[in-house]
Amino acid sequence: MKIPKSMEAELSKWNCGNGVDLETWINGSGNFSLAVGYTTIFWPNFVSFDGYILQSGFSESELRKFESREGITKKTIEWINNHLHLSNIHHGECEDISKDKLVILGDTLKEIYEAKLKLQFPNNPCVVEFYIPEDKDDLWEYQISFWQLCHEEVEK
């Protein structure tokens, strides 16, 4: 994996100034509690419910409220219920958030979600979207979400 520009200075300080790769850096600065926590983001639990594929822990009452709104589609309901703002992976004052990190995270999560959904729901193809805002400096609007392809076809 290419090291984001915003991390090059930090990684170059390690190893007596000779620098390290991402794996070595994680080995020296990470912890197992965070690693376990990240599994909820990098390998989330998806469930099938009433024709939807959703992240586990969704609220059925909130889902029903969305369904009762006029003009809302199953695609929209899945997108809203499954979206994740990448900035929410860490606290709001996290100082090292940057566009290049969000793009790497978003691209990687897109691949992971595609693989996981295909593995878990082989008969229900899904579309995974990594949304990059028009204003690329709006770091709080980078999002990942998905919906079932069959719901997209209903809208047409």
Sequence and secondary structure as in RCSB ss.txt:
>XXXX:A:sequence
MKIPKSMEAELSKWNCGNGVDLETWINGSGNFSLAVGYTTIFWPNFVSFDGYILQSGFSESELRKFESREGITKK
TIEWINNHLHLSNIHHGECEDISKDKLVILGDTLKEIYEAKLKLQFPNNPCVVEFYIPEDKDDLWEYQISFWQLC
HEEVEK
>XXXX:A:secstr
    HHHHHHHHHTTTTT   HHHHHHHH  HHHHHHHHHHHS  EEEETTEEEETT  HHHHHHHHHSTT  HH
HHHHHHH EEGGGGS TT TT  HHHHHHHHHHHHHHHHHHHHHH TTS EEEEEE  SSTT GGG EEEEEEHH
HHHHH 
